[in-house]
């Protein structure tokens, strides 16, 4: 039985400050080295025990799936399976702000927030390692989205090392193009002569607080698979607006610029938003999920 019948949680999105593909494991999944950063753009999930025995997802976005294919639904089922609990039916109302097919882990963030919230509501006191285990079976980005902050992630994303991010702010834009993650990886596998990423140098500059040096070492292997003119233009536009560096996040299509001061990011947004209907200033945050209300 739930200790709390309702919970409201923020599910923070992420940016890949660097992303390299270093191999393919025995299960066929791509092994990564990537530095992921939680940011202040988030979805809000209002989660309630409905007592009907059936799960329900509600969202006002027509493109957002509300059936059992949604990672929120899968998270509820996985939580029940792992803990042996019967939740009694869960309703999740989603205020969706994270863009779809953008590389910002929108689905994974919602999944992570659902797992975290259910653990809190039902007082199952799962350790983070256990939540990571449940999450990793649902999506590669879910463990990071449970943990959040600044992390060097290896394997398929489940092996994390905490890093220190220099003071900075981001401007994120979503060009008018969507990129499928599976399609991006398949396209990458057909590429030859992809430049090498210097992960060690990137992490060194990041930990030293050298934001300009960090920007000089940013790298995303999947940019070479994207080959979209809109991606290149967005990067150029952000640099033109004063960004110290710019990169596509994840498999795209969102692109971010790095600024050494929030006011510079806000000024850049005023320039950028004239050409992009989806554009945001994002601050780095230290968690992947935040519970804001229990009832």
Secondary structure, 3 states (H helix, E strand, C coil): CCCCCEEEEEEEEEEEEEEEEEEECCCCCEEEEEEEEEEEEEEEEEEEECCCCCCEEEECCCCCCCCCCCHHHHHHHHHHHHHCCCCCCEEEEEECCCCCCCCCCHHHHHHHHHHHHHHHHCCCCCCHHHHHHHHHCCCCCHHHHHHCCEEEEEECCCEEEECCCCCCEEEEEECCCCCCHHHHHHHHHCCCCCCCCCHHHHHHHHHCCCHHHHHHCCCECCHHHHCCHHHHHHHHHHHHCCCCEEEECCCCCEEEEEECCHHHHHHHHHHHCCCCCCEEEEEECCCCEEEEEEC
